[in-house]
Amino acid sequence: MGVSDDGLTWTFTLRETVWHDEQPVTADDVEYTYHIILNDEVISARSADTVSTSHS
């Protein structure tokens, strides 16, 4: 994982893998999942595992 000097951009390298139906996992899949985890309106067991997105 790489983080920009200003800390605003995070770059991830995804390994090649597939879902249970043999479709490839894409960056769009990961982005969608991350946004769901951060959505306050969705009850997610993973939300406590993520970084804080609030700014003081």
N, C-alpha and C positions, 0 to 999 in steps of 0.2 A: 504494500500500500504506500502511496506517496501522498504527501500533503504539501500544498503550495506554501510559499513563505508567509503569506498573509493568513493562512489557515482556513481560507474560504473554499478551496477546491481540494477534494479528495479524489485520488485516482486509484481504482482497484483493478487488478488483473484477475479475470475469471478463468478458472480451469475449464477445459472442455468436458462437459457432462451432459447427461440427458435426463428427462423426466421419466416417470414410470411407463409412459406410452412411447418411449424412444424418441420424443421430440427434443431437440437441443434446448438447453437452458441459455437464454440470451440476456444481454445487459438490460433490455426492456423488462424482462421478467423480474430481475433483481431490483430495478428501480421501482416498479409497481409494488413489489412486496415491501420494500423499505418505506414507501409512502403510506401503505396500509398500516404498518406497525406504528408509525408516527402519528396517525390520525387519532385525535382524541375521541372521536365518535365511535371508534371501533374498539371493542374490548379485546386486547391482545396480551397474551402472557409474555410476549417478547418486548413490550414497550419499556419495561424496566431495564432491559439489557442495552438500550440504545443511549446515545449521548444526548445531553440536554440540547434542545434547539431554541431555548428562550434566551433572549439577550437582555441584560440588565442595563 
